[in-house]
């Protein structure tokens, strides 16, 4: 292969390009379409105090701006149409943001004190936990109208819909339960006792297990989706940290379901977990009160939101090592990486 050198606009260089294209068409095509080693993209971080999202360039890891949103932004998630939805607890609504223009395009009423939500696979329904009402609401994504409301345990939080859209799982912090809801009938069909103060839910790639973090039990409960019963419990320990300060909340799994990552709250660490082996393989020190986590598209970097140090720590997954902590808004809550 010939050595490539920087080209200017002169006729000799143009001629050289032509000759190279004739001799090595595949090489030239690859050069024309080559992307940087790390894909371009943006991480969006919500803030409970600033009514704005912080935007971070995923390649340079530099803050590139902020985006105003509604009051007390918390959970945020991409919609099937690639718009970004942000639950704003003090606005009792979701802000829908067009990422291409960087502008809010509409607000969707979510009921009182919305915190977490999930979206049906077809994008038509938003399932949201209403903390003060001890309800889960079904919201029509197009009209914003409330379709149904289901009573659950006090202070519901984590919300997760199954891949087929037929079953909804919701945690109740006070009752220490996972509610299993049949979507078609809008009824609770089972209540599953788990560790104290359950927060967030992940579903394995094969759909056979739920992993539920319990903030005041320093653990994850592993639930069979076939029997809707707890089959295992994974407890966390961090050297030099009291068990009551290990407060797991956010959880994320790789697409193949082989690894899980759990933010350990006041323990200021994130745990790397071998899912099949049910064991912690690494603990990475991050910022204060690690709250939520998200992976980039390549699953090469883990983004950890630190609620009490007002920053986000980016972790190299292969090396299990923190790369950089980036200051963001006050009391950051969630992060979505868009590439």
Number of C-alpha atoms within 10 A of each C-alpha: 7 6 4 7 7 5 11 9 7 8 9 11 14 13 11 11 14 14 12 16 14 10 12 13 13 11 12 16 11 10 10 9 8 9 10 8 7 12 14 13 17 22 20 22 28 32 26 22 15 20 20 21 26 22 22 23 17 22 13 11 16 13 16 11 11 19 16 15 24 22 21 24 31 26 26 25 21 18 20 13 9 13 16 21 24 27 31 29 24 17 20 21 24 29 25 23 22 16 15 8 8 13 14 18 12 12 20 21 20 29 24 19 21 30 28 26 27 24 23 21 16 11 14 14 19 23 26 28 31 27 23 13 20 20 25 28 25 24 23 19 18 11 10 18 14 16 11 13 20 15 14 26 22 19 23 33 26 27 25 23 23 17 14 10 15 14 18 23 24 31 33 28 24 13 19 23 24 30 23 20 22 16 17 9 9 16 16 18 11 15 21 14 17 25 22 19 25 31 30 26 26 23 23 19 14 10 15 13 21 23 25 28 32 27 25 20 21 24 26 27 23 23 22 15 16 9 10 18 18 18 11 13 16 16 16 18 18 15 8 7 12 11 16 12 19 26 27 33 28 29 25 23 23 17 14 9 17 14 20 20 26 30 30 32 26 22 26 24 25 29 23 21 20 16 17 9 10 15 15 19 12 16 21 17 18 27 26 20 27 32 29 28 26 24 22 18 14 10 14 13 22 23 26 31 34 31 25 18 20 20 25 30 22 23 23 17 18 9 11 18 17 19 16 15 20 17 17 25 22 18 22 30 29 28 26 20 21 18 13
